[in-house]
Amino acid sequence: MNCLRAYKYRIYPNREQREKLAIQFGHARFVYNYALNARKEHYKKTGKGLSYSATAKMLPGMKKELDWLREADSQVLQQKLRDLDRAYVNFFQKRARYPRFKSKHSRQSIRYPQRFGIIGNRIRLPKVGDVKIILHRHMEGVAKNVTVSRTKSGRYFASVQCEVVIPVSDNGYPPVRVDLGIRHFAILSTGEKVAHPSYLRKSEKKLVRLQRRLSKKKKGSSNRWKMRLKVARLHEHVANQRKDFLNQQSYRLTTRYGAIGLESLNVRGMFVRQCEYKAAVNGASVHHADRFFPSSKMCNVCGAVNSDLKLSDRIWTCGNCGTEHDRDINAAVNLKNLCTVGATGFKACGESVSPDAFQAIRPFSVKQEARKL
């Protein structure tokens, strides 16, 4: 089957290239904010929205009025308008908040749909030049587009989206149901429990110390700018730890089990999304249970429902058959049983990481499996 896979690499633009990228980021951000304001004003006047094609027709007039917009690549500006259109679609489908104006202080990104290429250890970007890139992993498939981004910590990345062909076949492994709990990150129907890694809590002391030092720096000074970078890099480090943990857990689930059941309450989380796009690659499927299914209150032995069960009751005994249940494990078993009865599966594509056996009691090592960028 054909699917899209992204390969993210660290890039190192020189001073001149950073200035050119800043122009691309700034002009794309201006066009995005201008179009967002135009959509808002048009809706206030007419009660109707503007489509992507309507906003794209505004670009030639904007370039005539604002000559400096010609410094940016035309396709970069068009792609930014597509991003705005996608933001509206996500909002109406209740997957995201209403689109907001972009700030120069937040993460910056642009996308090139054409005229880019990788030559040796350089990536060629229109109106920027050949930028040094670290290809720490092999790229497969046909490159479709590249997204260049700059994080708050000042690091630059290039994410190349490729179309790849992946053979799909059922892995034949047993089903499992996963309940995302409060005390534990996840509880499996097998009784295994995955602990919360609590990466932010482990970095709290250092973060408090850095933020205290930041608050004492004079606004606009070089020292404040340097301290702000340190705080941003610590936040970025914690975020990378979380992503690494979720990637490892989701991959181990999809390589050990053939069908994974999840409550529909959790379908919008990053962990569930990663399980979905890794499932097809590894021959597994993901199933979603209805959010009103009483997974915690129903006895997995006799099927009786304890309607008086409270959230604080972690252990309870069934009044019908007398079986004692751990609340989270009972919920996971009920979800597994529902999954095996016959729910519809979701299959998608995704990346692959190391195929180690799934471990459930303690978090996995967060050391980089590839070169640290």
LONU-434265 format. One record per residue (C-alpha): residue number from 1; residue in one letter; x, y, z. Coordinates in steps of 0.5 Angstrom, whole numbers, plus 2048, in hexadecimal, padded with zeros to 3 digits. Layout:
BEGIN
SITE   n res  c1  c2  c3
SITE NUM   A   X   Y   Z
...
//
This chain:
BEGIN
SITE   n res  c1  c2  c3
SITE   1   M 800 800 800
SITE   2   N 802 807 7FF
SITE   3   C 803 80C 805
SITE   4   L 806 812 807
SITE   5   R 80C 812 80B
SITE   6   A 810 818 80E
SITE   7   Y 818 818 80F
SITE   8   K 81A 81E 814
SITE   9   Y 821 820 813
SITE  10   R 825 826 817
SITE  11   I 828 82B 812
SITE  12   Y 82D 830 813
SITE  13   P 82C 837 80F
SITE  14   N 832 83C 80F
SITE  15   R 831 843 811
SITE  16   E 82F 845 80A
SITE  17   Q 82A 83F 809
SITE  18   R 827 841 810
SITE  19   E 825 848 80E
SITE  20   K 822 845 808
SITE  21   L 81E 840 80C
SITE  22   A 81C 846 810
SITE  23   I 819 849 80A
SITE  24   Q 815 843 808
SITE  25   F 813 842 80F
SITE  26   G 811 849 810
SITE  27   H 80D 84A 809
SITE  28   A 80A 843 80A
SITE  29   R 807 845 811
SITE  30   F 805 84C 80E
SITE  31   V 801 849 809
SITE  32   Y 7FE 844 80D
SITE  33   N 7FC 849 812
SITE  34   Y 7F9 84E 80D
SITE  35   A 7F5 848 80A
SITE  36   L 7F2 846 811
SITE  37   N 7F0 84E 812
SITE  38   A 7ED 84E 80B
SITE  39   R 7E9 848 80D
SITE  40   K 7E6 84A 813
SITE  41   E 7E4 851 810
SITE  42   H 7E1 84E 80A
SITE  43   Y 7DD 849 80F
SITE  44   K 7DB 84F 813
SITE  45   K 7D8 853 80D
SITE  46   T 7D5 84D 809
SITE  47   G 7D4 847 80E
SITE  48   K 7D8 843 809
SITE  49   G 7DF 840 809
SITE  50   L 7E5 841 804
SITE  51   S 7E8 83B 801
SITE  52   Y 7EF 83A 7FF
SITE  53   S 7EE 83C 7F8
SITE  54   A 7EB 842 7FA
SITE  55   T 7F1 844 7FE
SITE  56   A 7F6 842 7F9
SITE  57   K 7F3 847 7F4
SITE  58   M 7F5 84C 7F9
SITE  59   L 7FC 84B 7F9
SITE  60   P 7FE 84E 7F2
SITE  61   G 7FB 855 7F4
SITE  62   M 7FF 854 7FB
SITE  63   K 805 854 7F7
SITE  64   K 804 85A 7F3
SITE  65   E 802 85E 7F9
SITE  66   L 808 85B 7FD
SITE  67   D 80E 85A 7F9
SITE  68   W 812 857 7FF
SITE  69   L 80D 851 7FE
SITE  70   R 811 84F 7F8
SITE  71   E 817 84D 7FC
SITE  72   A 813 847 7FE
SITE  73   D 812 840 7FA
SITE  74   S 80B 841 7F7
SITE  75   Q 80A 839 7F9
SITE  76   V 80C 83A 800
SITE  77   L 806 840 800
SITE  78   Q 801 83B 7FD
SITE  79   Q 803 836 802
SITE  80   K 802 83A 808
SITE  81   L 7FB 83C 805
SITE  82   R 7F9 834 804
SITE  83   D 7FC 834 80C
SITE  84   L 7F6 839 80E
SITE  85   D 7F1 835 80A
SITE  86   R 7F3 82F 80D
SITE  87   A 7F3 832 814
SITE  88   Y 7EB 834 813
SITE  89   V 7EA 82D 810
SITE  90   N 7ED 82A 817
SITE  91   F 7E9 830 81B
SITE  92   F 7E2 82E 818
SITE  93   Q 7E4 826 819
SITE  94   K 7E5 828 820
SITE  95   R 7EC 826 820
SITE  96   A 7EF 82C 821
SITE  97   R 7EE 833 824
SITE  98   Y 7EC 839 820
SITE  99   P 7F2 83C 81C
SITE 100   R 7F6 841 81F
SITE 101   F 7FB 846 81C
SITE 102   K 802 844 81C
SITE 103   S 807 847 820
SITE 104   K 80F 848 81E
SITE 105   H 810 845 825
SITE 106   S 80D 83E 824
SITE 107   R 810 839 820
SITE 108   Q 810 83B 819
SITE 109   S 80F 836 813
SITE 110   I 80F 836 80B
SITE 111   R 80E 831 806
SITE 112   Y 811 830 7FF
SITE 113   P 80C 82B 7FB
SITE 114   Q 811 82B 7F5
SITE 115   R 818 82D 7F2
SITE 116   F 81C 82B 7F8
SITE 117   G 821 825 7F9
SITE 118   I 826 822 7FD
SITE 119   I 82D 821 7FA
SITE 120   G 832 81E 7FE
SITE 121   N 832 821 805
SITE 122   R 82E 827 802
SITE 123   I 827 829 801
SITE 124   R 825 82E 7FC
SITE 125   L 820 833 7FE
SITE 126   P 81D 838 7F9
SITE 127   K 81F 83F 7FB
SITE 128   V 824 83C 800
SITE 129   G 829 838 7FD
SITE 130   D 82D 832 7FF
SITE 131   V 82C 831 806
SITE 132   K 830 82C 80A
SITE 133   I 82C 826 80D
SITE 134   I 82D 820 811
SITE 135   L 82A 81A 80E
SITE 136   H 82A 815 814
SITE 137   R 825 810 811
SITE 138   H 824 80D 80A
SITE 139   M 81E 810 806
SITE 140   E 81A 80C 802
SITE 141   G 814 80D 7FD
SITE 142   V 813 813 7F9
SITE 143   A 814 81A 7FC
SITE 144   K 80D 81E 7FB
SITE 145   N 80F 825 7FF
SITE 146   V 814 827 805
SITE 147   T 812 82B 80B
SITE 148   V 817 830 80E
SITE 149   S 816 832 815
SITE 150   R 81A 836 81A
SITE 151   T 818 834 822
SITE 152   K 818 839 828
SITE 153   S 81F 837 82A
SITE 154   G 822 839 823
SITE 155   R 823 832 820
SITE 156   Y 821 831 818
SITE 157   F 81E 82B 816
SITE 158   A 81C 828 80F
SITE 159   S 816 823 80F
SITE 160   V 816 81F 808
SITE 161   Q 80F 81C 806
SITE 162   C 810 816 802
SITE 163   E 80B 811 7FF
SITE 164   V 80D 80A 800
SITE 165   V 80A 803 7FF
SITE 166   I 809 7FF 805
SITE 167   P 807 7F7 804
SITE 168   V 801 7F6 809
SITE 169   S 800 7EF 80C
SITE 170   D 7FC 7ED 813
SITE 171   N 802 7EB 818
SITE 172   G 7FD 7E6 81B
SITE 173   Y 7FF 7E9 822
SITE 174   P 7F9 7E8 828
SITE 175   P 7F5 7EE 829
SITE 176   V 7F6 7F3 82F
SITE 177   R 7F2 7F9 832
SITE 178   V 7F5 7FF 835
SITE 179   D 7F2 804 83A
SITE 180   L 7F6 80A 83B
SITE 181   G 7F5 80C 842
SITE 182   I 7F6 811 848
SITE 183   R 7FB 80E 84C
SITE 184   H 7FF 80A 846
SITE 185   F 800 80C 83F
SITE 186   A 7FD 806 83C
SITE 187   I 7FA 7FF 83F
SITE 188   L 7FA 7F9 83B
SITE 189   S 7F4 7F4 83B
SITE 190   T 7FA 7EF 83D
SITE 191   G 7FB 7F2 843
SITE 192   E 801 7F6 841
SITE 193   K 802 7FD 843
SITE 194   V 806 803 840
SITE 195   A 808 808 845
SITE 196   H 808 810 844
SITE 197   P 80F 812 842
SITE 198   S 80E 819 845
SITE 199   Y 814 81C 841
SITE 200   L 811 823 843
SITE 201   R 811 822 84A
SITE 202   K 818 81F 84A
SITE 203   S 81A 826 846
SITE 204   E 816 82A 84B
SITE 205   K 81C 82D 84F
SITE 206   K 820 82F 849
SITE 207   L 81B 832 846
SITE 208   V 819 836 84C
SITE 209   R 820 838 84D
SITE 210   L 821 83A 846
SITE 211   Q 81A 83E 846
SITE 212   R 81C 842 84C
SITE 213   R 823 844 849
SITE 214   L 81F 846 842
SITE 215   S 81A 84A 846
SITE 216   K 820 84E 849
SITE 217   K 823 850 842
SITE 218   K 822 857 83F
SITE 219   K 81C 857 83A
SITE 220   G 820 857 833
SITE 221   S 827 856 835
SITE 222   S 82B 850 832
SITE 223   N 82B 84D 839
SITE 224   R 824 84C 839
SITE 225   W 824 849 832
SITE 226   K 829 844 834
SITE 227   M 825 842 83A
SITE 228   R 81F 842 836
SITE 229   L 822 83D 831
SITE 230   K 824 838 837
SITE 231   V 81D 838 83A
SITE 232   A 81B 836 833
SITE 233   R 820 831 832
SITE 234   L 81E 82E 839
SITE 235   H 817 82E 837
SITE 236   E 818 82B 830
SITE 237   H 81D 825 833
SITE 238   V 817 823 838
SITE 239   A 812 823 832
SITE 240   N 817 81F 82E
SITE 241   Q 817 81A 834
SITE 242   R 810 819 833
SITE 243   K 810 818 82C
SITE 244   D 815 813 82D
SITE 245   F 811 80F 832
SITE 246   L 80B 80F 82E
SITE 247   N 80E 80D 828
SITE 248   Q 811 807 82B
SITE 249   Q 80B 805 82F
SITE 250   S 806 805 829
SITE 251   Y 80B 802 825
SITE 252   R 80C 7FC 82A
SITE 253   L 804 7FB 82A
SITE 254   T 803 7FB 823
SITE 255   T 809 7F6 822
SITE 256   R 807 7F1 828
SITE 257   Y 7FF 7F1 827
SITE 258   G 7FB 7F0 821
SITE 259   A 7F5 7F4 823
SITE 260   I 7F5 7FA 828
SITE 261   G 7EF 7FD 82B
SITE 262   L 7EE 804 82E
SITE 263   E 7E9 808 830
SITE 264   S 7E6 80E 82C
SITE 265   L 7E7 813 831
SITE 266   N 7EF 812 830
SITE 267   V 7EE 812 828
SITE 268   R 7F1 819 827
SITE 269   G 7F7 818 82C
SITE 270   M 7FE 818 829
SITE 271   F 7FF 811 82B
SITE 272   V 7F9 80E 828
SITE 273   R 7FB 811 821
SITE 274   Q 802 80E 821
SITE 275   C 7FF 807 823
SITE 276   E 7FA 808 81D
SITE 277   Y 7FF 80A 818
SITE 278   K 804 805 81A
SITE 279   A 7FF 7FF 81A
SITE 280   A 7FF 7FE 813
SITE 281   V 806 7FE 812
SITE 282   N 806 7F8 817
SITE 283   G 800 7F4 815
SITE 284   A 7FC 7F7 81B
SITE 285   S 7F5 7FA 81B
SITE 286   V 7F3 800 820
SITE 287   H 7EB 7FF 823
SITE 288   H 7E7 805 826
SITE 289   A 7E2 803 82C
SITE 290   D 7DC 808 82D
SITE 291   R 7DE 80D 832
SITE 292   F 7D7 80B 836
SITE 293   F 7D9 804 836
SITE 294   P 7DA 802 83E
SITE 295   S 7E1 7FF 83E
SITE 296   S 7E3 801 845
SITE 297   K 7DC 7FF 848
SITE 298   M 7DA 7F9 844
SITE 299   C 7DD 7F2 847
SITE 300   N 7E1 7EF 842
SITE 301   V 7DF 7E8 845
SITE 302   C 7D7 7E8 845
SITE 303   G 7D5 7EF 842
SITE 304   A 7D2 7F2 848
SITE 305   V 7D3 7FA 848
SITE 306   N 7D4 7FD 84E
SITE 307   S 7D1 804 84D
SITE 308   D 7D3 806 854
SITE 309   L 7DA 806 853
SITE 310   K 7DE 80C 854
SITE 311   L 7E5 80F 851
SITE 312   S 7E8 80E 857
SITE 313   D 7E6 807 858
SITE 314   R 7ED 803 855
SITE 315   I 7EB 7FC 858
SITE 316   W 7E4 7FA 858
SITE 317   T 7E0 7F3 858
SITE 318   C 7DA 7F1 854
SITE 319   G 7D4 7F1 858
SITE 320   N 7D1 7EB 853
SITE 321   C 7D7 7E6 852
SITE 322   G 7DB 7E9 858
SITE 323   T 7E2 7EA 854
SITE 324   E 7E7 7EF 856
SITE 325   H 7E9 7F4 851
SITE 326   D 7EF 7F9 850
SITE 327   R 7EB 7FE 84C
SITE 328   D 7F0 800 847
SITE 329   I 7F1 7F8 845
SITE 330   N 7EA 7F7 845
SITE 331   A 7E9 7FC 840
SITE 332   A 7EE 7FA 83C
SITE 333   V 7EB 7F3 83C
SITE 334   N 7E4 7F5 83A
SITE 335   L 7E7 7F9 834
SITE 336   K 7EB 7F3 832
SITE 337   N 7E5 7EF 832
SITE 338   L 7E1 7F5 82E
SITE 339   C 7E7 7F5 829
SITE 340   T 7E7 7ED 828
SITE 341   V 7DF 7ED 827
SITE 342   G 7E0 7F1 820
SITE 343   A 7E1 7F9 820
SITE 344   T 7E4 7FC 81A
SITE 345   G 7EB 7FD 819
SITE 346   F 7EF 803 817
SITE 347   K 7F5 802 813
SITE 348   A 7FA 808 811
SITE 349   C 802 808 810
SITE 350   G 808 80B 814
SITE 351   E 80F 80A 815
SITE 352   S 813 805 818
SITE 353   V 817 804 81E
SITE 354   S 81B 7FF 822
SITE 355   P 817 7F9 823
SITE 356   D 819 7F7 82A
SITE 357   A 814 7F3 82E
SITE 358   F 80E 7F7 832
SITE 359   Q 810 7F9 839
SITE 360   A 80A 7FB 83D
SITE 361   I 80D 7FC 844
SITE 362   R 812 802 844
SITE 363   P 813 807 83E
SITE 364   F 818 806 839
SITE 365   S 81F 809 838
SITE 366   V 81E 810 834
SITE 367   K 825 810 831
SITE 368   Q 825 811 82A
SITE 369   E 826 80B 825
SITE 370   A 829 810 820
SITE 371   R 82E 815 820
SITE 372   K 82B 81B 825
SITE 373   L 82A 821 821
//
